[in-house]
Amino acid sequence: LRTPTIVAHRGLHLATKFPENSMPAFESAWASGVRWCECDVHVTRDRRVVVLHDEILDRMTTGAGPVERQWYQ
C-alpha cells in the first residue's frame, strides 16, 4: 500500500519558534519525522542566491522590494 510523501514546505516553522526557510526549521521537520523539506530560492540582480519564500523582501526582512532587483556587491 502506497502512502503519501510528506514534504515540509519552508521547514517546520508554523508550529515552532523557528523562522521559515531556516536551518532550525528544517532540522525541526527532520526531527519530527519528515524526510523531505522544500525551500524557495530567488536570485538577486547581481546573481546571488537568496532562500526566501516571498518574491519581495518586505514581510520577512528589514529590506524592501523585489528580491530580483537587489544588488549586494
C-alpha positions as CSV (number, residue, x, y, z in Angstrom):
1,L,0.0,0.0,0.0
2,R,1.5,3.4,-1.0
3,T,1.4,6.2,1.4
4,P,1.7,9.9,0.6
5,T,5.1,11.7,0.8
6,I,5.0,14.5,3.3
7,V,7.1,17.5,2.4
8,A,7.8,20.3,4.9
9,H,7.3,23.5,2.9
10,R,9.8,26.1,4.3
11,G,10.7,23.6,7.1
12,L,8.6,23.1,10.2
13,H,8.1,26.7,11.2
14,L,4.4,27.3,11.8
15,A,4.1,25.1,14.9
16,T,7.6,26.1,16.2
17,K,9.6,29.1,17.2
18,F,11.9,28.9,14.2
19,P,11.8,31.2,11.2
20,E,10.7,29.7,7.9
21,N,13.4,28.5,5.5
22,S,16.0,28.5,8.3
23,M,18.2,25.5,9.2
24,P,16.5,25.2,12.6
25,A,13.1,24.9,10.8
26,F,14.4,22.2,8.5
27,E,16.1,20.4,11.5
28,S,12.8,20.6,13.4
29,A,11.0,19.0,10.5
30,W,13.6,16.2,10.2
31,A,13.4,15.6,14.0
32,S,9.6,15.2,13.8
33,G,10.0,12.5,11.2
34,V,9.6,14.5,8.0
35,R,12.1,13.3,5.4
36,W,11.7,15.9,2.7
37,C,12.0,19.7,3.1
38,E,11.4,22.2,0.4
39,C,12.6,25.8,0.2
40,D,12.1,28.7,-2.2
41,V,15.1,30.2,-4.0
42,H,15.4,33.6,-5.7
43,V,18.3,35.3,-7.5
44,T,19.3,38.9,-6.9
45,R,20.3,41.3,-9.7
46,D,24.0,40.5,-9.0
47,R,23.2,36.7,-9.2
48,R,23.3,35.9,-5.5
49,V,21.0,33.2,-4.3
50,V,18.5,34.0,-1.6
51,V,16.4,31.4,0.2
52,L,13.1,33.2,0.8
53,H,9.5,32.2,0.2
54,D,8.3,35.6,-1.0
55,E,9.4,37.4,-4.2
56,I,9.7,40.6,-2.2
57,L,11.7,41.3,1.0
58,D,9.1,43.2,2.9
59,R,7.4,40.5,5.0
60,M,10.4,38.6,6.3
61,T,13.4,41.0,6.2
62,T,14.2,44.6,7.0
63,G,14.7,45.2,3.3
64,A,12.0,46.2,0.8
65,G,11.1,45.5,-2.8
66,P,11.6,42.5,-5.2
67,V,14.5,40.2,-4.5
68,E,15.4,40.2,-8.2
69,R,16.1,44.0,-8.1
70,Q,18.5,43.7,-5.1
71,W,22.3,44.3,-5.5
72,Y,24.6,43.1,-2.7
73,Q,28.1,43.5,-4.2
